[in-house]
Amino acid sequence: MTVADEVVTDPARDVDESSGVLVDGDPVRPEGVEVHILNKPKGVVSTARDTHGRPTVTEFVPSARRLYPVGRLDVDTTGLILLTNDGELANQLTHPRYEVAKTYLVRVGRAVHDEALRALRDGVDLDDGRTAPAKVRQLEPGVLELTIHEGRKHQVKRMCEAVGFPVKELTRIAFGPLRLEKLAPGRHRRLTAPEIERLRSSTR
């Protein structure tokens, strides 16, 4: 391997797109970034592989790249999940310090009273600490739109159960600047370059 016409044997040598890397005389270019949005169906796991033989989100997004899900949705939770080959972007989108918003449609089966709504907005005491305040509005009796900036395990379900309203059905409808819109369950689309840049901007 050569870098800028210099023979290099150190595998830890730092390079970038302008370094002029050649292997056996052929230029090496970085892999193109792909980000896909998928409407995850119920019963699908948010991993690249599953030891129990269940369908995985990567099976719904054919690509020549090796894609990984950005964060996770429970197996019975549906909706927006991102898949990418950009590990840095995935880390930024899921790291707590960046506080990227995630919005859910939450069905609890009965009207939620004002006291419970206030508790969700103020923060709920869970066994791993108090949650940050959430944005929440009741779209119709028993149906909430809830936005959080954290990513604790089963957080939305635990929050709603803590205020007396166990979740019957949960769908993520937005992640940062992206919304699920009319993408049907099991369908996906590749994000455009401007959409990817808006995602990056949401972590700054």
Backbone as numpy.savetxt, mean C-alpha at the origin, in Angstrom:
# Nx Ny Nz CAx CAy CAz Cx Cy Cz
33.77 -6.46 -15.14 32.93 -5.27 -15.14 33.81 -4.03 -15.14
33.41 -3.03 -15.91 34.12 -1.76 -15.90 33.15 -0.65 -15.53
33.66 0.35 -14.82 32.92 1.55 -14.46 33.73 2.74 -14.92
33.18 3.49 -15.88 33.89 4.63 -16.47 35.27 4.19 -16.97
35.30 3.06 -17.69 36.51 2.50 -18.30 37.53 1.97 -17.29
37.15 1.86 -16.03 38.03 1.31 -15.00 37.53 -0.08 -14.61
38.41 -1.07 -14.61 38.03 -2.42 -14.22 37.74 -2.44 -12.71
36.55 -2.97 -12.34 36.11 -2.97 -10.94 35.80 -4.40 -10.52
36.36 -4.81 -9.37 36.08 -6.15 -8.84 35.32 -6.10 -7.53
35.11 -4.89 -7.00 34.41 -4.74 -5.72 32.89 -4.74 -5.97
32.16 -5.77 -5.49 30.71 -5.83 -5.74 29.94 -4.75 -4.98
30.57 -4.11 -4.02 29.89 -3.07 -3.23 30.10 -1.68 -3.81
30.76 -1.59 -4.95 31.03 -0.28 -5.56 29.72 0.43 -5.88
29.58 1.68 -5.41 28.38 2.47 -5.67 28.41 3.02 -7.10
27.28 2.86 -7.79 27.15 3.40 -9.14 25.76 4.01 -9.29
25.63 4.84 -10.33 24.31 5.36 -10.68 24.18 5.34 -12.19
23.13 5.96 -12.71 22.86 5.89 -14.14 23.95 6.53 -14.98
24.71 7.45 -14.39 25.73 8.17 -15.16 27.12 7.55 -15.02
27.22 6.38 -14.36 28.54 5.82 -14.04 29.20 5.11 -15.22
28.44 4.78 -16.24 29.01 4.09 -17.39 29.45 2.68 -17.08
28.52 1.87 -16.57 28.83 0.49 -16.20 28.72 -0.42 -17.42
29.77 -1.23 -17.64 29.77 -2.21 -18.72 30.09 -3.58 -18.15
29.38 -4.60 -18.62 29.66 -5.99 -18.28 29.91 -6.73 -19.59
31.11 -7.28 -19.74 31.52 -7.92 -20.99 31.33 -6.98 -22.18
31.57 -5.69 -21.92 31.49 -4.70 -22.99 30.11 -4.16 -23.28
29.08 -4.73 -22.64 27.70 -4.27 -22.87 27.26 -3.35 -21.75
26.60 -2.24 -22.08 26.14 -1.31 -21.04 25.05 -1.93 -20.17
25.11 -1.60 -18.86 24.10 -2.07 -17.91 23.25 -0.87 -17.51
21.95 -1.04 -17.66 21.03 0.04 -17.32 20.13 -0.40 -16.17
19.71 0.54 -15.34 18.82 0.17 -14.23 17.47 -0.33 -14.75
16.90 -1.24 -13.98 15.59 -1.77 -14.35 14.54 -0.67 -14.28
13.66 -0.63 -15.28 12.61 0.37 -15.29 11.64 0.17 -14.14
11.19 1.28 -13.58 10.26 1.22 -12.44 8.85 0.93 -12.92
8.20 0.00 -12.25 6.79 -0.29 -12.50 6.02 -0.15 -11.19
4.88 0.50 -11.26 3.95 0.55 -10.13 2.56 0.26 -10.69
1.89 -0.70 -10.08 0.54 -1.08 -10.51 -0.43 -0.88 -9.35
-1.64 -0.50 -9.69 -2.73 -0.44 -8.72 -3.66 -1.62 -9.00
-4.00 -2.36 -7.96 -4.85 -3.54 -8.07 -6.02 -3.41 -7.10
-7.20 -3.80 -7.56 -8.36 -3.92 -6.66 -8.37 -5.36 -6.15
-7.82 -5.55 -4.96 -7.66 -6.90 -4.40 -9.01 -7.51 -4.05
-9.31 -8.70 -4.58 -10.54 -9.37 -4.19 -10.42 -10.03 -2.81
-11.54 -10.37 -2.23 -11.54 -11.10 -0.96 -10.95 -12.50 -1.17
-10.22 -12.99 -0.17 -9.64 -14.33 -0.24 -8.27 -14.38 -0.87
-7.75 -13.22 -1.27 -6.42 -13.14 -1.89 -5.45 -12.59 -0.86
-4.25 -13.20 -0.76 -3.28 -12.75 0.24 -2.33 -11.74 -0.37
-1.87 -10.81 0.48 -1.03 -9.69 0.02 0.45 -10.03 0.15
0.85 -11.12 -0.48 2.25 -11.54 -0.49 2.61 -11.98 -1.90
3.92 -12.15 -2.15 4.35 -12.61 -3.46 4.12 -14.12 -3.62
4.20 -14.86 -2.50 3.95 -16.31 -2.52 3.21 -16.70 -1.25
2.48 -17.82 -1.30 1.76 -18.29 -0.12 1.99 -19.77 0.06
2.42 -20.17 1.25 2.73 -21.57 1.52 1.48 -22.44 1.61
0.31 -21.81 1.75 -0.94 -22.57 1.85 -1.67 -22.69 0.52
-1.06 -22.20 -0.55 -1.65 -22.36 -1.86 -2.77 -21.39 -2.19
-2.94 -20.36 -1.37 -3.98 -19.37 -1.65 -3.53 -18.42 -2.76
-4.47 -17.85 -3.50 -4.07 -16.90 -4.55 -3.41 -15.67 -3.94
-2.42 -15.12 -4.64 -1.69 -13.95 -4.16 -1.90 -12.77 -5.10
-1.65 -11.57 -4.57 -1.88 -10.36 -5.39 -1.00 -10.34 -6.63
0.21 -10.92 -6.55 1.11 -10.87 -7.71 0.57 -11.69 -8.88
-0.29 -12.66 -8.60 -0.86 -13.47 -9.69 -1.83 -12.67 -10.55
-2.31 -11.54 -10.03 -3.27 -10.72 -10.77 -2.59 -9.66 -11.64
-1.25 -9.53 -11.49 -0.54 -8.46 -12.21 0.64 -9.07 -12.97
0.40 -9.54 -14.19 1.50 -10.11 -14.97 2.53 -9.05 -15.33
3.80 -9.40 -15.17 4.88 -8.46 -15.48 6.18 -9.22 -15.65
7.06 -8.69 -16.49 8.39 -9.27 -16.64 9.27 -8.92 -15.44
8.86 -7.92 -14.65 9.60 -7.52 -13.46 9.17 -8.37 -12.26
9.98 -8.35 -11.23 9.63 -9.03 -9.99 8.93 -8.01 -9.09
7.63 -8.12 -8.98 6.83 -7.14 -8.25 6.54 -7.62 -6.83
6.44 -6.65 -5.93 6.10 -6.93 -4.54 4.98 -5.99 -4.10
4.09 -6.48 -3.22 3.03 -5.59 -2.72 3.59 -4.53 -1.78
2.99 -3.35 -1.82 3.35 -2.25 -0.93 2.44 -2.34 0.29
2.98 -2.83 1.41 2.15 -3.06 2.59 1.25 -4.28 2.38
0.26 -4.39 3.25 -0.63 -5.56 3.19 -2.07 -5.18 3.47
-2.96 -5.99 2.93 -4.36 -5.97 3.30 -4.70 -7.36 3.82
-5.55 -7.44 4.84 -5.98 -8.74 5.35 -6.60 -9.56 4.23
-6.60 -10.87 4.39 -7.12 -11.75 3.34 -8.59 -11.46 3.04
-9.36 -11.04 4.05 -10.78 -10.76 3.82 -11.06 -9.28 3.55
-10.01 -8.45 3.48 -10.16 -7.04 3.14 -9.93 -6.87 1.65
-10.75 -6.06 1.02 -10.66 -5.84 -0.42 -10.13 -4.43 -0.70
-9.88 -4.18 -1.98 -9.59 -2.82 -2.39 -8.17 -2.55 -2.84
-7.78 -1.29 -2.75 -6.58 -0.76 -3.38 -5.30 -1.27 -2.71
-4.49 -1.93 -3.51 -3.14 -2.28 -3.08 -2.21 -1.99 -4.24
-1.00 -1.54 -3.93 0.00 -1.23 -4.94 1.02 -2.35 -5.03
1.52 -2.59 -6.23 2.61 -3.53 -6.44 3.70 -2.82 -7.24
4.97 -3.03 -6.87 6.06 -2.34 -7.53 7.34 -3.15 -7.45
8.30 -2.77 -8.29 9.65 -3.33 -8.20 10.61 -2.29 -7.61
10.08 -1.16 -7.13 10.88 -0.09 -6.56 10.85 -0.20 -5.04
11.88 -0.82 -4.47 11.90 -1.04 -3.02 11.96 0.24 -2.22
12.67 1.25 -2.73 12.78 2.52 -2.01 11.42 3.20 -1.92
10.68 3.22 -3.02 9.35 3.82 -3.02 8.42 3.06 -2.08
8.48 1.73 -2.12 7.63 0.93 -1.25 7.91 1.23 0.22
9.19 1.36 0.56 9.56 1.65 1.94 9.05 3.03 2.37
9.17 4.01 1.50 8.71 5.35 1.83 7.19 5.38 2.04
6.47 4.65 1.21 5.01 4.66 1.29 4.49 3.98 2.55
5.27 3.06 3.12 4.81 2.30 4.27 5.47 2.73 5.58
6.53 3.54 5.52 7.23 3.93 6.74 6.39 4.92 7.54
6.26 4.71 8.85 5.42 5.59 9.67 5.81 7.07 9.63
7.08 7.37 9.41 7.52 8.77 9.47 6.91 9.62 8.36
6.50 8.98 7.24 5.97 9.74 6.11 4.46 9.97 6.20
3.79 9.21 7.07 2.36 9.41 7.35 1.52 9.51 6.08
1.70 8.55 5.17 0.90 8.52 3.95 -0.52 8.09 4.30
-1.49 8.85 3.85 -2.90 8.59 4.20 -3.43 7.35 3.48
-4.24 6.59 4.20 -4.94 5.43 3.63 -6.41 5.55 4.04
-7.31 5.45 3.06 -8.73 5.65 3.31 -9.51 4.36 3.05
-10.42 4.07 3.95 -11.19 2.82 3.89 -12.68 3.10 3.90
-13.42 2.24 3.22 -14.87 2.18 3.33 -15.18 1.06 4.31
-15.83 1.42 5.41 -16.02 0.48 6.52 -17.51 0.25 6.74
-17.94 -1.00 6.63 -19.34 -1.35 6.88 -19.42 -2.06 8.23
-20.23 -1.49 9.13 -20.35 -2.06 10.47 -21.75 -2.60 10.76
-22.68 -2.39 9.83 -23.99 -3.02 9.94 -25.06 -2.25 10.69
-24.68 -1.20 11.43 -25.68 -0.39 12.13 -25.14 1.02 12.31
-26.03 1.95 12.51 -25.65 3.35 12.61 -24.66 3.58 13.76
-23.64 4.37 13.50 -22.61 4.68 14.49 -22.98 5.99 15.18
-23.06 5.97 16.50 -23.48 7.16 17.22 -22.33 8.18 17.32
-22.68 9.42 17.65 -21.71 10.52 17.66 -20.55 10.28 18.61
-20.81 9.65 19.75 -19.75 9.42 20.72 -18.66 8.54 20.15
-19.05 7.50 19.42 -18.08 6.60 18.80 -17.31 7.31 17.69
-18.00 8.13 16.92 -17.32 8.88 15.87 -16.29 9.83 16.45
-16.64 10.50 17.55 -15.71 11.40 18.20 -14.47 10.64 18.71
-14.70 9.44 19.27 -13.59 8.64 19.77 -12.62 8.28 18.65
-13.15 7.91 17.49 -12.29 7.58 16.36 -11.50 8.80 15.91
-12.15 9.97 15.92 -11.48 11.20 15.50 -10.41 11.64 16.49
-10.63 11.35 17.76 -9.68 11.78 18.80 -8.52 10.82 18.98
-8.72 9.54 18.65 -7.73 8.51 18.90 -8.27 7.47 19.86
-7.99 6.21 19.58 -8.55 5.10 20.34 -7.43 4.37 21.07
-7.67 4.00 22.32 -6.69 3.24 23.09 -6.75 1.77 22.69
-5.65 1.26 22.14 -5.53 -0.15 21.78 -4.45 -0.79 22.64
-4.30 -2.10 22.55 -3.34 -2.78 23.41 -1.89 -2.43 23.06
-1.66 -1.84 21.88 -0.30 -1.40 21.53 -0.19 0.13 21.53
-1.08 0.79 22.26 -1.00 2.23 22.40 -2.15 2.96 21.73
-2.22 4.24 22.00 -3.30 5.07 21.46 -3.05 5.37 19.99
-4.10 5.30 19.19 -3.97 5.62 17.78 -3.94 7.12 17.57
-3.36 7.53 16.46 -3.43 8.93 16.06 -4.87 9.25 15.65
-5.26 10.51 15.73 -6.61 10.88 15.30 -6.88 10.47 13.85
-8.08 10.00 13.60 -8.49 9.60 12.27 -9.52 10.58 11.72
-9.57 10.67 10.41 -10.66 11.40 9.77 -11.77 10.40 9.52
-12.99 10.73 9.91 -14.09 9.78 9.72 -15.40 10.52 9.49
-16.19 10.00 8.57 -17.54 10.52 8.36 -18.45 9.35 8.03
-19.68 9.47 8.44 -20.67 8.41 8.21 -21.42 8.74 6.92
-21.17 7.92 5.88 -21.78 8.17 4.58 -23.26 7.85 4.58
-23.61 6.82 5.31 -25.00 6.40 5.54 -24.99 5.57 6.80
-26.14 5.31 7.40 -26.12 4.55 8.66 -25.35 3.23 8.52
-24.29 3.07 9.34 -23.51 1.84 9.33 -22.40 1.77 8.29
-22.19 2.87 7.54 -21.14 2.89 6.53 -20.25 4.11 6.77
-18.97 3.86 7.07 -18.04 4.94 7.38 -16.98 5.06 6.29
-16.50 6.30 6.10 -15.28 6.54 5.35 -14.24 6.99 6.37
-13.17 6.21 6.51 -12.21 6.43 7.58 -10.80 6.52 7.01
-10.07 7.58 7.38 -8.71 7.79 6.89 -7.73 7.78 8.06
-6.68 6.96 7.92 -5.63 6.89 8.94 -4.28 7.14 8.28
-3.27 7.46 9.11 -1.93 7.68 8.62 -0.94 6.69 9.22
-1.46 5.73 9.97 -0.61 4.70 10.57 -0.80 3.39 9.80
-0.05 2.37 10.19 -0.16 1.10 9.51 -0.06 -0.08 10.46
-0.71 0.02 11.61 -0.67 -1.09 12.56 -1.50 -2.28 12.05
-1.17 -3.44 12.54 -1.86 -4.66 12.11 -3.33 -4.59 12.49
-4.19 -4.86 11.52 -5.65 -4.88 11.71 -6.16 -3.58 12.34
-5.51 -2.47 12.05 -5.80 -1.25 12.82 -7.25 -0.78 12.70
-7.78 -0.70 11.49 -9.14 -0.19 11.33 -10.13 -1.10 12.04
-9.96 -2.39 11.89 -10.87 -3.34 12.56 -10.79 -3.19 14.07
-9.57 -3.05 14.59 -9.40 -2.93 16.04 -9.97 -1.61 16.57
-9.80 -0.55 15.82 -10.34 0.74 16.23 -11.86 0.70 16.33
-12.48 0.17 15.28 -13.94 0.13 15.26 -14.49 -0.80 16.35
-13.84 -1.93 16.55 -14.28 -2.84 17.60 -14.13 -2.20 18.98
-13.07 -1.40 19.15 -12.82 -0.75 20.45 -13.92 0.24 20.82
-14.59 0.81 19.82 -15.68 1.75 20.11 -17.06 1.09 19.99
-17.05 -0.25 19.89 -18.31 -0.99 19.94 -18.95 -1.30 18.61
-18.19 -1.20 17.51 -18.78 -1.42 16.19 -17.87 -2.34 15.35
-17.94 -3.65 15.58 -17.11 -4.59 14.82 -17.35 -4.46 13.31
-16.28 -4.59 12.55 -16.34 -4.41 11.10 -16.94 -5.66 10.44
-17.89 -5.42 9.55 -18.49 -6.50 8.76 -17.80 -6.63 7.40
-17.39 -5.49 6.86 -16.78 -5.48 5.52 -15.85 -4.28 5.42
-14.65 -4.50 4.83 -13.63 -3.45 4.79 -13.01 -3.39 3.40
-12.99 -2.17 2.83 -12.41 -1.95 1.50 -11.52 -0.71 1.55
-10.28 -0.85 1.10 -9.44 0.35 1.00 -9.73 1.03 -0.33
-10.08 2.31 -0.26 -10.48 3.03 -1.46 -9.47 4.09 -1.90
-8.48 4.39 -1.05 -7.47 5.37 -1.44 -6.16 5.09 -0.71
-5.07 5.40 -1.39 -3.72 5.28 -0.83 -2.96 6.50 -1.30
-2.62 7.40 -0.35 -1.99 8.66 -0.74 -2.88 9.40 -1.71
-2.33 9.84 -2.86 -3.13 10.60 -3.82 -3.96 9.73 -4.76
-3.83 8.41 -4.65 -4.51 7.50 -5.58 -5.84 7.03 -5.00
-6.85 6.94 -5.87 -8.15 6.41 -5.46 -8.50 5.20 -6.33
-9.28 4.29 -5.76 -9.65 3.06 -6.46 -10.54 3.35 -7.66
-11.45 4.30 -7.48 -12.39 4.70 -8.52 -13.15 3.49 -9.08
-13.16 3.31 -10.39 -14.04 2.30 -11.00 -13.31 1.01 -11.37
-12.14 0.79 -10.80 -11.40 -0.44 -11.09 -12.13 -1.63 -10.46
-12.51 -2.60 -11.27 -13.30 -3.74 -10.80 -12.43 -4.69 -9.98
-13.03 -5.47 -9.07 -12.25 -6.44 -8.29 -11.46 -7.38 -9.19
-10.18 -7.56 -8.85 -9.32 -8.43 -9.64 -8.65 -7.75 -10.81
-9.03 -6.50 -11.08 -8.45 -5.77 -12.20 -7.31 -4.87 -11.72
-6.41 -4.56 -12.62 -5.27 -3.71 -12.27 -4.97 -2.80 -13.45
-4.17 -1.78 -13.18 -3.61 -0.96 -14.25 -2.25 -0.44 -13.81
-1.40 -0.18 -14.77 -0.07 0.35 -14.48 -0.16 1.87 -14.33
0.50 2.40 -13.32 0.46 3.84 -13.09 1.31 4.56 -14.13
0.90 5.78 -14.46 1.67 6.63 -15.36 2.82 7.28 -14.60
3.77 7.83 -15.33 4.90 8.51 -14.69 4.44 9.67 -13.79
3.48 10.50 -14.23 3.00 11.57 -13.33 2.36 11.02 -12.05
1.64 9.90 -12.15 1.04 9.30 -10.96 2.11 8.80 -9.99
3.17 8.20 -10.54 4.27 7.73 -9.68 4.94 8.90 -9.00
5.11 9.99 -9.72 5.73 11.18 -9.12 4.86 11.76 -8.01
3.52 11.73 -8.20 2.62 12.20 -7.13 2.74 11.31 -5.91
2.91 10.01 -6.12 3.13 9.09 -5.00 4.40 9.47 -4.24
5.50 9.69 -5.00 6.75 10.07 -4.36 6.58 11.38 -3.57
5.86 12.30 -4.16 5.67 13.60 -3.51 4.90 13.47 -2.21
4.05 12.45 -2.11 3.24 12.29 -0.89 4.09 11.85 0.30
5.35 11.47 0.05 6.24 11.05 1.14 7.25 12.13 1.51
7.09 13.32 0.93 8.08 14.39 1.19 7.51 15.40 2.17
